Amino acid sequence: MKKILNLVGSFIVGAGIGAGGMIGVKTLVIGDSFDSVCSRLAEFGALQMAGVFLAAILLLLLSIFLQVILHEGGHLVCGLATGYRFVSFRIFSLTFIRKDGKLCIRRFSIAGTGGQCLLAPPEKPLAYIPTALYNLGGVLANLSAAILAFLPLLTADGLPYLLKFFLLTFSLTGLFLALMNGIPMKIGGIGNDADNMRLLLKDSKSKQALVTQLRVNALVQEGMRPKDMPAEWFGQAEGIDYKNALQATIALMHASRLLDLEEWEAAHHAFGRVIDHRHEVIGLLIKETACELLFTALVTNRTAQAEELYTDELNAYIRQYKDVTSSKQRLLCALALCRDKDAAKAKEIYDTTCRRKDKYLMQGEVRSDIALMKSILTAANVL
């Protein structure tokens, strides 16, 4: 029922946007008066009105889709132009990665994001690694596309009505995305492009954190486990400004490397230090930290803490991402083994993850998760 209500609500909102868009084109672009437009709409039959609204919604969705592609394409072009190396390109959940010299498609999504372009920074000293153009490339692409789409509305005569509506919608969508990413803010708990630039301009530690994250993400996606990466990359975990999302992520990566090394106690305390700053760290990172703190609590026999951490909200988050991130399968395996005492289910989760390992985006992460599951199952004499 909830899904049906959401669908109906979305249609009503879309219809309202469509109606507003049509009236906007008629009055602002074509030059008709508001009263004239309203009187013509009143003459439409119900089927005609529904058809026009549906066309308006479809054109709006097309505009959003194209502008998201342009936004991520802007990051890609500007990054490559400044020496970065291609890692992955995601539009909504459709993700393109390079594997063995070929482009492959994977499914992956992050709440609060419509897309993502990940590149690896050039191998240069920190002071010589450019970050501004890479971060702002999406905003520049959206703004440029918005201006170019609006120019024909001012200069060309005799354009079809639907084309005019599309150009106006495309232009406004581009302007909206440029503002949403060009004004520092957090969307769904994740800092936008301008917010990242704000952090980068504050100090060199934030820039180092961004460069480290990009390098780690690139290697993890290509199959390397965190434990096999240079230890000095994760040595910035002291003196972290947890309100700074870039620096907070380094603290989480440091804890994840300890986990990959199977240093259970050290990892548990490292995740605990992050969770102690729950009121400063963005929500998405706190949920990820809570998942890993729950895992380490389970494997170190902290039963009471594990029960306290395993809330309905966290369970819903785990289930939401269980098919796109192998770390959630690892956690479900530990829950089955250590909490529910269901060894058969735990082994089934392990076996399923092994079979599906090539389906995951982050290959270094899935290799790590399979190894950790094998370790706890072996210790429990399940394997």
Number of C-alpha atoms within 10 A of each C-alpha: 6 7 8 9 10 11 12 12 12 12 15 13 13 19 20 15 16 23 18 14 20 23 21 19 21 19 16 14 15 16 10 14 12 13 10 13 15 11 10 9 15 11 10 12 10 10 9 12 16 13 12 18 23 17 16 25 21 15 20 23 16 15 21 20 17 17 26 25 22 22 29 23 21 23 26 25 17 21 27 17 12 16 17 21 16 18 21 23 22 24 22 18 16 13 20 20 20 15 13 8 7 8 11 13 16 18 16 20 19 15 13 13 17 17 19 22 22 21 22 22 25 18 11 10 7 13 9 9 17 17 19 17 18 23 23 22 21 29 28 20 24 31 24 16 21 24 15 14 20 17 13 14 20 9 7 8 9 8 12 8 14 15 12 21 24 21 22 26 27 28 23 22 24 29 21 18 20 23 15 17 24 21 14 17 17 17 13 14 16 19 21 20 24 21 20 25 20 17 20 20 13 11 10 13 17 24 23 20 23 22 20 21 21 17 21 22 22 22 21 21 22 19 18 20 22 24 17 12 15 10 11 7 18 23 11 16 19 10 8 18 17 19 14 20 23 24 26 23 22 25 24 23 21 21 28 23 20 20 25 20 17 17 14 18 14 15 24 22 15 22 27 18 15 23 20 11 15 18 11 16 21 21 14 16 19 21 17 19 22 21 22 24 23 26 27 26 24 21 19 14 12 13 15 10 13 22 13 9 18 15 11 9 10 16 13 11 16 20 12 13 17 16 17 19 20 26 24 22 25 26 23 23 27 28 21 19 23 23 16 12 12 14 19 13 16 25 19 13 20 24 15 11 23 16 10 13 18 13 17 19 25 24 20 22 26 28 20 24 26 19 17 20 25 18 15 19 20 11 10 12 9 14 11
